[in-house]
Amino acid sequence: MPDGKTKSEKTTLNQKILGVRVRQARLRTGLSLNEVAQALGVSTEVVSKIEAGDHAVTLPQLEVVALICNMPVLNFWSDLPTEDKRRYPTVDAIAFRQRIIGLLLRKVRTEAGRSEEDLAKQLAIPASQITQYELGQVEIPVIQLEALAHYFNVPINYFLDNSLALSDANLSQKWTPLEEIIQFSQFPPDVREFLANPANLLYINIAMRLGELSVDTLRGLAEGLLEVTY
């Protein structure tokens, strides 16, 4: 009898540990109880009981949870903390956005006829840090950005991504610059380098204009170029 009771207690403990790990995986991924419940085909109450260790979870259910949480199912039995090794495109988007802010800062500084030393004096930081800000190598604290906007007498909107706000009456979401930056970050490095080079803007504009033309118009242009060439 004592052995049976010990095994029962151990089973209960393991079930609660498993439940805690299910909950941690769900919260780390940002999923709600309802989303997990829909994926498993059970009620939210059942998911809550699984996470509390009050309801036995099956292996297929664990496999589904691992799938929607983008993690190996064996992590549920690992004593090591799970590390999220996914590469989120927003990481690249934030870095690229910071470069844009740096370029805007340099633009408003040069237009105002101010030096990097002038800005450094306003913020009480080294001038080399202003250089890093403008190159997008170091993130600019928003408090300092507000101070610089005030110094140049420009609204903070100058640096903001204003179109993140929904614009139409039906509040239907549209593509925003941030989403476009995320898409940009997924291009191959050589394509990103080409698109980010201001010297290539002419080629990009020409390509965009050509993309708007009909097939017949493009054919006529091609024939005209051939006549000029030959």
Secondary structure, 3 states (H helix, E strand, C coil): CHHHHHHHHHHHHHHHHHHHHHHHHHHHHCCCHHHHHHHHCCCHHHHHHHHHCCCCCCHHHHHHHHHHCCCCHHHHHCCCCCCCCCCCHHHHHHHHHHHHHHHHHHHHHHHCCCCHHHHHHHHCCCHHHHHHHHCCCCCCCHHHHHHHHHHCCCCHHHCCCHHHCCCCCCCCCCCCHHHHHHHHHCCCHHHHHHHHCHHHHHHHHHHHHHHCCCHHHHHHHHHHHHHHHC
